Amino acid sequence: MSLSRQLLRKIPSQTLKPYLRSISTAAADSSTTAPSHHNHHQRNHEFLPPSNYLNSWTAPKDPKEAEAKLALLRREYAKKVKEVRKEYIQEMELQRIEKMRKAEAKKEAQRIANEERKAAKAAEKKAKAMEREAAEEEFRKTLLKERREKLEYWRMREMKFSEKKKEKRDLVRRQSSIWIDEKDLEKKTLEVICDAIHL
């Protein structure tokens, strides 16, 4: 293990956190991307006060005492890391729950929108069907009216035709009453000629 890593392990996490965060916020501020939840969180985050461990190490003369002090520091560092991990896990769990809630809300909104769209389509279909039925009914009525008119016209025509036929028959009957038989034809002709001479 390198010396820098060993030194980093010995420095408590509370000491390193502010520096690491200040570096990450500077990098986030320099970027030109749109502000995200992460950037917003970083800008509004309240940092912990400076650690009292910084520059607090004084090398003791006794190596056993130094070893005990280092063990204590390591134990405290492990406790703090454990706490930070717990906080991180809790935060991630909250974010996951929030994400699930948003996904559920989005799903529900999509379902409602789909139902509304289906209802609108069904209403439009129903309206078109009613319009079509009304048009068909109107067409049926028009056809029936035309048929009635044609039937009426045909009846009138038939009546006129029968009346004409009747008139013709009557005329023929009237005319036939003054018809002359063949045996009386010569006699009548002579009478008409004689009457014409008298005139």
C-alpha positions in Angstrom: 0.0 0.0 0.0 1.4 3.5 -0.9 2.2 6.1 1.6 -0.4 8.5 0.4 -3.1 5.9 0.8 -1.9 5.1 4.3 -2.0 8.8 5.2 -5.5 9.2 3.7 -6.7 6.2 5.8 -5.3 7.9 9.0 -7.1 11.2 8.3 -10.7 11.1 9.6 -13.5 11.3 7.1 -15.0 14.4 8.7 -11.7 16.2 7.8 -11.7 15.1 4.2 -15.5 15.7 3.5 -15.5 19.5 3.3 -12.5 19.5 0.9 -13.9 16.8 -1.4 -17.3 18.5 -1.4 -15.8 21.9 -2.2 -13.9 20.4 -5.1 -17.1 18.7 -6.4 -19.1 21.9 -6.1 -16.5 23.9 -8.0 -16.6 21.3 -10.7 -20.4 21.4 -10.8 -20.4 25.2 -11.0 -18.0 25.2 -13.8 -20.1 22.9 -15.9 -22.6 24.5 -18.4 -25.3 21.8 -18.1 -28.8 22.5 -16.9 -29.2 22.5 -13.1 -30.2 19.0 -11.9 -31.4 17.7 -8.6 -27.8 16.7 -7.7 -26.4 20.2 -8.5 -29.3 21.8 -6.5 -28.5 19.5 -3.6 -24.8 20.3 -3.7 -25.5 24.1 -3.8 -27.9 24.0 -0.9 -26.0 21.5 1.3 -24.9 22.7 4.7 -21.4 21.5 5.5 -20.2 20.3 8.9 -17.9 22.5 10.9 -14.2 21.9 10.5 -13.0 18.8 12.3 -11.0 19.1 15.5 -8.9 16.2 14.4 -7.1 18.4 11.8 -3.5 19.1 12.9 -4.4 17.5 16.3 -1.9 14.7 15.9 1.2 14.9 18.1 3.6 12.1 17.8 4.0 10.5 21.2 7.4 9.3 22.3 6.1 5.8 23.2 5.3 3.6 20.2 2.7 1.7 22.1 0.9 4.9 23.0 1.0 5.9 19.3 -0.3 2.6 18.3 -3.2 2.9 20.8 -4.0 6.4 19.6 -4.0 5.2 16.0 -6.3 2.3 16.8 -8.7 4.7 18.6 -8.6 7.0 15.6 -9.3 4.1 13.2 -12.2 2.9 15.4 -13.7 6.3 15.4 -13.2 6.6 11.7 -14.9 3.2 11.1 -17.8 4.3 13.3 -18.2 7.5 11.3 -18.0 5.7 8.0 -20.6 3.3 9.2 -22.9 6.2 10.1 -22.3 7.9 6.7 -23.1 4.7 4.9 -26.3 4.3 6.9 -27.3 7.8 6.0 -26.4 7.2 2.4 -28.5 3.9 2.3 -31.4 5.7 3.9 -31.2 8.6 1.4 -31.0 6.1 -1.5 -34.0 4.2 -0.1 -36.0 7.5 0.1 -35.0 8.4 -3.4 -36.0 4.9 -4.6 -39.4 5.2 -2.9 -39.9 8.7 -4.4 -39.0 7.4 -7.8 -41.5 4.6 -7.4 -44.2 7.0 -6.3 -43.5 9.3 -9.3 -43.6 6.2 -11.6 -46.9 5.1 -10.1 -48.3 8.6 -10.4 -47.2 8.8 -14.1 -48.7 5.3 -14.8 -52.0 6.4 -13.2 -52.0 9.6 -15.2 -51.4 7.6 -18.4 -54.1 5.2 -17.5 -56.6 8.0 -16.9 -55.6 9.7 -20.1 -56.0 6.4 -22.0 -59.5 5.9 -20.5 -60.5 9.5 -21.4 -59.2 9.0 -25.0 -61.1 5.7 -25.2 -64.2 7.3 -23.9 -63.9 10.2 -26.4 -63.4 7.7 -29.2 -66.4 5.7 -28.1 -68.5 8.9 -27.9 -67.3 10.0 -31.4 -68.2 6.6 -32.8 -71.6 6.7 -31.2 -72.2 10.2 -32.6 -71.2 9.0 -36.1 -73.4 5.9 -35.8 -76.4 8.1 -34.8 -75.7 10.5 -37.7 -75.5 7.5 -40.1 -78.7 6.1 -38.7 -80.4 9.5 -39.1 -79.1 9.8 -42.7 -80.3 6.2 -43.5 -83.8 7.0 -42.0 -84.0 10.2 -44.0 -83.0 8.2 -47.2 -85.7 5.5 -46.3 -88.3 8.2 -45.9 -87.4 9.8 -49.2 -87.6 6.5 -51.0 -91.0 5.7 -49.4 -92.2 9.2 -50.4 -91.0 8.7 -54.0 -92.7 5.3 -54.1 -95.9 6.8 -52.8 -95.7 9.6 -55.4 -95.0 7.1 -58.2 -97.9 4.8 -57.1 -100.2 7.8 -56.9 -99.1 8.9 -60.4 -99.6 5.4 -61.7 -103.1 5.3 -60.2 -104.0 8.6 -61.7 -102.7 7.5 -65.0 -104.7 4.3 -64.8 -107.8 6.2 -63.9 -107.4 8.7 -66.8 -106.7 5.8 -69.1 -109.8 3.9 -67.9 -111.9 7.2 -68.1 -110.7 7.7 -71.7 -111.5 4.1 -72.5 -115.0 4.5 -71.0 -115.6 7.7 -72.9 -114.5 6.0 -76.1 -116.9 3.1 -75.4 -119.7 5.5 -74.6 -119.0 7.5 -77.8 -119.0 4.3 -79.8 -122.2 3.2 -78.1 -123.9 6.6 -78.8 -122.7 6.5 -82.4 -123.7 2.9 -82.8 -127.3 3.8 -81.9 -127.6 5.9 -85.1 -125.9 3.4 -87.3 -127.9 2.0 -90.3 -128.2 -1.6 -91.1 -127.0 -2.7 -94.6 -130.5 -3.6 -95.8 -131.8 0.0 -95.0 -128.7 1.7 -96.3 -130.1 2.2 -99.9 -133.4 3.5 -98.7 -131.8 6.0 -96.3 -129.4 7.2 -99.0 -132.2 7.9 -101.4 -134.1 9.8 -98.7 -131.1 12.0 -98.0 -130.6 12.7 -101.7 -134.2 13.6 -102.1 -134.1 15.9 -99.0 -131.0 17.5 -100.4 -132.8 18.3 -103.6 -135.7 19.9 -101.7 -133.2 22.2 -100.0 
